[in-house]
Amino acid sequence: MENTNIEKNTPRDVFLHLLNIFTFYAAVISFITLYIEYINVLFPDVLNFYYTAISMSILTSA
């Protein structure tokens, strides 16, 4: 018997695999960025007073 299920790689398959890899890397980078921002919100930098000063000046002027 002959094997009639010969798989062929087409340019469409290559494009879909590259798109899949790119999407995976983008998702991982986004998750790491989100995780770092979440840590920044939970544990704010004590030495970074610039943004706090701006928000306090807006609150006091109102």
Phi and psi in degrees as a GROMACS rama.xvg file:
@    title "Ramachandran Plot"
@    xaxis  label "Phi"
@    yaxis  label "Psi"
@TYPE xy
-94.8524  149.59  GLU-2
-86.3055  109.25  ASN-3
-92.7437  -3.51019  THR-4
-96.713  66.5223  ASN-5
-87.5219  121.969  ILE-6
-85.1249  133.521  GLU-7
-117.991  135.396  LYS-8
-90.0307  126.745  ASN-9
-110.052  165.514  THR-10
-58.8419  -30.1061  PRO-11
-62.9656  -40.869  ARG-12
-64.0071  -41.426  ASP-13
-63.0182  -44.4843  VAL-14
-61.7903  -43.1431  PHE-15
-66.9349  -36.784  LEU-16
-67.0313  -42.299  HIS-17
-66.0533  -38.7628  LEU-18
-64.1099  -39.0076  LEU-19
-64.0352  -43.7378  ASN-20
-65.2265  -43.9098  ILE-21
-62.2558  -42.5333  PHE-22
-65.4374  -38.963  THR-23
-63.0003  -46.8093  PHE-24
-63.5482  -39.6583  TYR-25
-63.8  -39.3549  ALA-26
-67.3629  -40.5975  ALA-27
-66.1701  -43.5205  VAL-28
-64.3231  -40.5993  ILE-29
-65.1782  -39.9736  SER-30
-65.4162  -41.2676  PHE-31
-64.8989  -42.0635  ILE-32
-62.9795  -43.9627  THR-33
-62.3573  -40.8688  LEU-34
-63.2627  -42.6505  TYR-35
-66.165  -41.1996  ILE-36
-65.8994  -36.0844  GLU-37
-63.215  -41.4085  TYR-38
-65.4249  -39.2456  ILE-39
-62.9774  -33.353  ASN-40
-74.0168  -40.8691  VAL-41
-70.6274  -38.0449  LEU-42
-125.074  82.0447  PHE-43
-67.7544  152.786  PRO-44
-76.6075  121.626  ASP-45
-69.3507  -32.358  VAL-46
-80.2214  -11.9613  LEU-47
-90.5064  90.8077  ASN-48
-100.923  -1.98748  PHE-49
-64.7287  -50.1781  TYR-50
-69.3458  -34.5804  TYR-51
-64.9884  -40.2357  THR-52
-64.8848  -37.6752  ALA-53
-66.2134  -45.4537  ILE-54
-68.2178  -33.2197  SER-55
-71.0279  -35.0487  MET-56
-69.3201  -32.2069  SER-57
-70.7792  -39.1697  ILE-58
-69.2051  -36.2731  LEU-59
-78.7741  -24.4465  THR-60
-81.628  -15.4954  SER-61
